[in-house]
Amino acid sequence: MTYRRHHKIEIVYNGKRYNRVISSIKCIRILNDNSYPIPIRCRVVENDAVRIHVVDVPVPEGVNVIIGQAHFIKTLEDLYEALVTSVPGVKFGIAFCEASQKRLIRHEGNDDELRKLAIEAAKRIAAGHVFVIYIKDAWPINVLNSIKNVQEVVTIFAATANPLQVVVAETKQGRGVLGVIDGYTPVGVETENDIAERRIFLRKIGYKK
């Protein structure tokens, strides 16, 4: 899907050259307009488009995914240490999209299946400096602060077990994450019964006293 499209055109008018950035519609009009008293030659010299992609990220049963952005190749090993020291026995796989030099998808982890999931998700997102972490035998709430405290981490986009989509913008230079769609849209506002149910649930699982 094209979100925005403009063209840089070169216009030759009365022997002089002019460069302009105009919309697709205006460019088509100029290219097809023969009414000018002095001949005009117009050609597209550059196409500047932003394309929007919606990338589905699979989240298997019993697994959570965390997606964020960092800025240095050291991120990978630092994230490994942050995870393994946060929760004893946590299983995880990490993939990191290198944004320069070899531009490889770097990966680490202590679980082969989760590592493969992270690599495949990173391939599909394919945005510079984005990382994908799949975890099980732990929850995002157990590891997020440790991840955020990794010096290279810039931001966290999502931490969820819900169906997840990543909205990616693509230009001629590369791709970047605009945001995420985490789960589904709300269908109402909680009632007093829902509030009581929420509070009981949090105490049942031990997160509230």
Order of alpha helices (4+ residues) and beta strands (2+ residues): beta-beta-alpha-beta-beta-alpha-beta-beta-alpha-beta-alpha-beta-beta-beta-alpha
